[in-house]
Amino acid sequence: MTKRYDVIIIGAGSVGNPTAYFLSESGFKVLVIDELASSGQGQNKSAIGGVRATHSDPAKIQICLQSLDIFSGWMEKTGTNIGWKKGGYCFPVFREKEEKILKSILPIQKRHGLKIDWIDSDGIKEVVPGINEKELIGGTFSPNDGQVSPLLAAESFTNEAKKLGAQYQYHESVIDLLIDGNKGSLSVNGIKTTKGEYKADAVVNVAGAHASNICKTVGLDIPVNPDSHEAGITAPIEPFLDPLVVDIRPGAEGKTANFYFGQNLEGQIIFCYTPIKIFPGEDRRSTSEFMPIMARRMVELIPRFKNLTIRRLWRGLYPMTPDGVAVVGKPSGIEGLYLGIGTCGQGFMMGPGIGLNLASLITRGAPTIKREVFNLLSPDRDFYSKKKEALK
Ligand SMILES: Cc1cc2nc3c(=O)[nH]c(=O)nc-3n(C[C@H](O)[C@H](O)[C@H](O)COP(=O)(O)OP(=O)(O)OC[C@H]3O[C@@H](n4cnc5c(N)ncnc54)[C@H](O)[C@@H]3O)c2cc1C
């Protein structure tokens, strides 16, 4: 007999696990399906764990403020350590060009209630001890942002969702959506997997880099295309760095748009850069150019990094949309289907906020943030009308 659930979630990742948690908390019977061996094995484990609400897009700001509340209150709520570190985010600035960009979005950020300010070079030297002060002008600092361990978070959201009754099935791939009706008035009422069929009143597609394929099975064309990014982590050193630091200057080598790093609760430095020429597709093999470029940029910015021991490098995927904004909500013309996809390089930080809003949309018919702000993430929008947000 086909099993029945209130909600089926496709993908136990950065977005899927919090969604399962909040739906289960509301008393809904939830099934989570993932093709990999356990939770968080998709792109979730590629994230370096930066969590900030300091964006320029209002929807990202509101969603990430909710994520920050959830991450920072998680220990108190569940008794589980997910590596939350409230060290803030710091964007040091060395050129007028970047000063103008950052100062131009400060009013938007402040209007949305974010705690962020421009600080002078002395202030930056205090929050980033040992920073190379040559040409340092100042920068922004947002003390309420922070870091979380994506590995611990995936495990904890899964465990807490299971305690509330959610059922997880791994090694099972969703190959189709089950539907009622014809083109124009479709209703999704279940899924077909490599192991069987399951019915539900609602299906949530949070399948990350593969989300578009699932949309296509019901004729829905949502442009989420992955490109790959590399990252790494060092052996631990004495704690000295509170914030996650983002240097938005392009690199002198002509290959990097910006780079960022932080020190996690274990003392490890975790780092990543944004290549100028993107690598579309799903190739996750490490490149030989990443570490030499990264090492040079890091040691130039913080000379005391020169003796760090690199422990591990990896390459993962950003599920990108053309406008750089996530796709969250219910596409019109299709009942029973909800999306939380296309989160680009910010899916880990947006995950809990998206999960909370999707759960509320499904259980109460409305998101938790204002509808007009939530609609900026609409699956029905024109993905090509807007320029990408200035800060990724
Ligand atoms: C190097 C790097 C650094 C990053 N740093 C950060 C950061 O600091 N902060 C931040 O917020 N974000 C960061 N990101 C981005 C972040 O990792 C992603 O945006 C996020 O993990 C996407 O979440 P998701 O839930 O959409 O996808 P995933 O976490 O990949 O979850 C999707 C799940 O769906 C499953 N799935 C897919 N298709 C199917 C199917 N057909 N059937 C069954 N299961 C399926 C997958 O197996 C996967 O587990 C970084 C990414 C990279 C590569």
The ligand as an ORCA input file, in Angstrom:
! r2SCAN-3c Opt
* xyz 0 1
  C      32.905     26.321     -0.926
  C      31.521     26.729     -0.486
  C      31.361     27.557      0.628
  C      30.105     27.942      1.032
  N      29.971     28.720      2.158
  C      28.747     29.094      2.570
  C      28.592     29.884      3.748
  O      29.555     30.236      4.419
  N      27.331     30.241      4.106
  C      26.226     29.875      3.381
  O      25.126     30.248      3.746
  N      26.347     29.092      2.286
  C      27.565     28.705      1.851
  N      27.691     27.929      0.739
  C      26.490     27.603     -0.057
  C      25.703     26.466      0.563
  O      26.540     25.332      0.746
  C      24.518     26.097     -0.328
  O      23.850     27.270     -0.740
  C      23.516     25.246      0.434
  O      24.148     24.127      1.016
  C      22.378     24.797     -0.466
  O      21.447     24.176      0.357
  P      20.330     23.212     -0.240
  O      19.538     22.682      0.893
  O      19.628     23.928     -1.339
  O      21.164     22.058     -0.950
  P      21.886     20.778     -0.302
  O      22.425     21.076      1.047
  O      22.781     20.253     -1.340
  O      20.650     19.783     -0.089
  C      19.953     19.228     -1.192
  C      19.781     17.747     -0.934
  O      18.906     17.229     -1.924
  C      19.332     15.912     -2.244
  N      18.773     15.586     -3.554
  C      18.995     16.231     -4.742
  N      18.286     15.645     -5.723
  C      17.603     14.611     -5.159
  C      16.708     13.635     -5.666
  N      16.343     13.617     -6.944
  N      16.226     12.711     -4.809
  C      16.592     12.707     -3.495
  N      17.428     13.624     -2.963
  C      17.926     14.558     -3.786
  C      20.854     16.017     -2.217
  O      21.427     14.744     -2.038
  C      21.089     16.970     -1.054
  O      21.353     16.289      0.154
  C      28.952     27.508      0.320
  C      29.113     26.646     -0.768
  C      30.372     26.247     -1.170
  C      30.515     25.323     -2.348
*
